Amino acid sequence: MAQRRGARRPFCCFVRQRLPELQRRGLPVARVADAIPHCCGAWALLSKEEKMVYAEKARKWNEKKRSEKMVQETSNVAHPVPACLTTKMPGVTSLPKASAMSWENDQAVVSDIFYFLDIYSHGKLPSSCEQRFLPCEIGCVKYSLKDGVIADLHHFIDAEAPPLGFRYHCQTASDAAHKIPLSGFGLSRTSYAVVLRELLEFVQPARGVSPHFYCRSGDRFRIKWCLNRMASVTGTESHLELLAAEDLVIELCRKKYQKEPSRSWVCGELDVFHWDFSCNTRCKWHEENEILCCALASCKKIAYCISKYLGSAYGVSLTAAHLPLEDSDYGESRNSRMVVLDCGRFQKVKAEGSRCDGHFASPGRDQEFVPSGCDSPRGVKTSLCGASAMRGRGVTQWLNSAADLPKSFSH
């Protein structure tokens, strides 16, 4: 069957993708036609599966052009545009900025529903690549100050094939973070269409009410790009407006205390590793493999942070839905952004240890103690004043115990 006039071929998609790279190499390729001689050899070396990727891109581009042509023709004859050509994600509209949100009273704040969303990718590709991210995991949490974490959504996403020449780049980035493999993953993955459909079913927006989606401001570009990409591939339009979780915390504090905390403080609290090892935070796979980076955990930690710092202020009794069980009895002063473990150059040795209270340190063993002005994560032993608490780890501890070696050999 002859190729329709104006249609794009798979080889043309391949050449267009390689055009920026050829220009960076200094080759005189100002147009696609100029780059064709430089791409023929590379195209011939591609496998059948790799060529199918470009065939799919060409098919989608041709379908899009045919749809645009049909829309133009129907508008010229004053007919309405067919509904099948303007498919949108239903029930989701743009949202106001967090600073514009208003609640009548504290009860309205406590009962309001928020959604925390995060999407992980196999690394971040250069701006010259059409495919900036490869979505591989999604997590979403439904939360309110009254009930804590009400429900959660988690899926591993069936990501697209990485652009030619970037497979190692993507896998290396994944290994340094969430460690989700590009191929050979034992767990089932979900397609883009199913992910978007289940996300909307999970939100279940009421008529005329827009759900509040929040994420960390530093992740906003990645998540928004991934949502738009999945919507584009599935032939829908994404109108999910993402708001910054930092703005939400600031607005909640301003509502209650009539003053705003510093943004740097809020960013620091949302970025703690306080709950990284808590149960029921990460997904099952990341939990079993002891991997900290998890899209679901990223969402739950935002909910935990809001519960910890604002729950009591709004008169909410914290439960296991607000904080992990082992963290529900934590004091308000706990913070775990930085912990120094037995590092000799940070320790100030006192000659006699006279300023240390006897009940804080017992000779011969380390103590697990959390001072009122210094915070540490649960299970981490912090060194105390006195000679018995000044033993370090590694070489320092070995040197301290080396003096006892002759005695052990004499016996």
Buried (B, 14 or more C-beta within 10 A) or exposed (E): EEEEEEBBEBBBBBBBBBBBBBBEEEBEBEEEEBBBEBBEEEBEEBEEEBBEBBBBBBBBBBEEBBBEEBBEEBEEEEEEEEEEEEEEBEBBBEBEEBBEBEBEEBEEBBEBBBBBBBBBBBBBBEEEBEBBBBBBBBBBBBBBBBBBBEEBBBBBBBBBBBBBEBBEBBBEBBEEBBBBEBEEBEEEBBBBBBBBBBBBEBBEBEEEEBBBBBBBBEBBEBBBBBBBBBBBBBBBEBBBBBBBBBBBBBBBBEBEEEEEBEBEEBBEBBEBEBBBBBEBBBBEBBBEEEBBBBBBBBBBBBBBBBBBBBBEBBEBEBBBBBBBEBBEEBEEEBBBEEEEEBEEEEBEEEEEBEEBEEEEBEEEEBBEBBEEEEBBBBEEBBBBBBBBBBBBEEEBEEEEEEEEEEEEEEE
